[in-house]
Amino acid sequence: MRALTVTLISFFFLLKLAESFHTFVAPAPKHERIIKTRTQSSLFSTPSPSETSSSSSSTIDEAYYSPAHTPSYMTGSSSGGQKRRITLTRFLSQYVKDHPEYKTLKNIYLAVQMACKTISQLVNRAGLVLDTTSSFTGQDDGDFSDGRYYSMKRLDKLSTAVMKNALKLTGTVQMVAPAAKMGSEQPEEHQPGVLIAYDKHHLACLDPMDGSGNQDAGICTGTIFGVYDRPEPPQQDDTSSEEDSDQHLLENILQPARNMRAAGYCIYSSATVLVLTLGEGVYGFTLDPQINEFVLTHENVTIPQRGNVYSCNEANSEGWKNEGWKEYLRNLKLGKGESQKQYAHRYVGSMVGDIHRTLLYGGIFAYPSCTQRRQGNLQLLYKTSPLAFVVDQAGGKAMDEDGNDLLDKKPERIHQKSPCFVGSPRDMEELKNYLKKE
């Protein structure tokens, strides 16, 4: 009896094992196989007419998935009848041809373009290079248990090195080290350095990596740059030194944004987009990974007259001192502003990301002063001024906390901070009435 019981138990065990094995290796039902095959084969191809007619829900966007598709940003035609992409290089060549006075800017822009391509790759690989979930201690820069600190710092250093090398490769651009930050301007943990570059005709300020603290969360980051005309250097004599020349350059870079010849930013997000202005209009170029070139996708960008989004760090709201700003924001939330529409709140925490959204969709970006940060938290020279200049060229406006035009504000130091408000012209005019009440 006992032997019979053991035999029956073994039989049922083998039966169940066979059923499990059949379930694992057996082919899926016919309709499931069809769906799977269509899904795999349709990623880079268009369904046949019979498939399209049999299932309207399985249509594929050929323009998006097909590598051979000619995007809408191609223009002009070659001898073979194929449309050609307007690359940033070709755009600059044609622009310089039409505006010879901008010829001296070409090298700087080509260097920025080259650097942004490399930084884009660094950003995409940042999570693969350093494990941000681990704890790192005993480093030279301090003892921080959060690995994100070192990932951010490493990305900043790499981006700065890339930008420096790209500028040096032009053979005409050199760099000068900016003065150290004042005590009140020191960051709580880490702040990447700014680059001050110059050639025979121009001075440029560059922030190679803005928002690097967001990178480990997959949030957008960016590069910011602004270019000024270089004043005539002083006459050199036997007593002049290299330090005197550097100091003269650092003093000359302290100009209001109104004096800029060119400015722009590159945002690293779901796509890498380089937005620039040469003082006449704003243009956006998206990095095409198939050819590794920036191509024109946003021509003559114009900010909407009014938006429906406000962007600010409301974590600081209890410390805001400007009652005009607080009243304006309250009315936006309640739909009691001039538009009589309730605004939505969107805040990335990366200035490039917030400004890029505001430029395309309209609205307002703000970083007012507060108890914790009496001058805001954004550097005037190499963050706020270039981005304000871009928005201004797109038809927007920028102001300080007194309602004065931010483009006329002259920085006194390299790392000086300033409250700022940037956005759509009608939104900014409405805000100005509130700020003037103070």
NORWO-V322038 format. One line per field, one symbol per residue. phi: phi as a letter, one per 30 degrees, with the letter a starting at -180 (. if undefined). psi: psi as a letter, one per 30 degrees, with the letter a starting at -180 (. if undefined). Layout:
# NORWO-V322038
phi=???
psi=???
This chain:
# NORWO-V322038
phi=.dddddddddddddddddddddddcdddeedddddddddddcdbbcddedddddbddcdcddddcdddddddddbibcddiddcdcddddddddddddbedceddddddddddddddddeddddcedddbddcdcbbidddkccddddeddddddddddddddeddddddibcbbbddddddedcdddbbbddccccabdcbbbcbcdbciddcddcicdbacbabbcdcddddddbdddbdddddddddddddbddeddcaalabccbebcbccbbcjbibbcbcddddchbdbdbbchdbdedbcbbcbadddcddcdcddddddddddddcicdddhbddccbbdjceeddddddddcijbcbbddaddbdcibbdddcbddddddddddcjcbbbcdciddddcdcdcbecdcadbbblddddddddedddddd
psi=eeeeeeeeeeeeeeeeeeeeeeeefkllleeeeeeeeeeeffeglkkleeeeefjffgkkjefefjffkjlffkllkafgfklkkjleeeeeeeeeefiffgeffeeeeeeeeeeeeeeeeeefgeffekjfflkklglfgajkfjfeeeeeeeeeeeeeeeeeeeeeffffkllkklllkleffkledkkllkkjllafflkkkkjejkgfffefgglkalkklkklkklkllkkaffkleeeeeeeeeeffillfffkellalkkjbfljkjklkgfjlkkkkkjjfefhkkkjfjkikkkkekagkkjljffgeffkfjfeeeeeeeeeefggaefgkkllkkjefjeeeeeeeeeeflakkkillleejfgagkkeegdeeeeeeeeefggalklafgglkffgkkkflegklkklkkakeeeeeeeeeeeff.
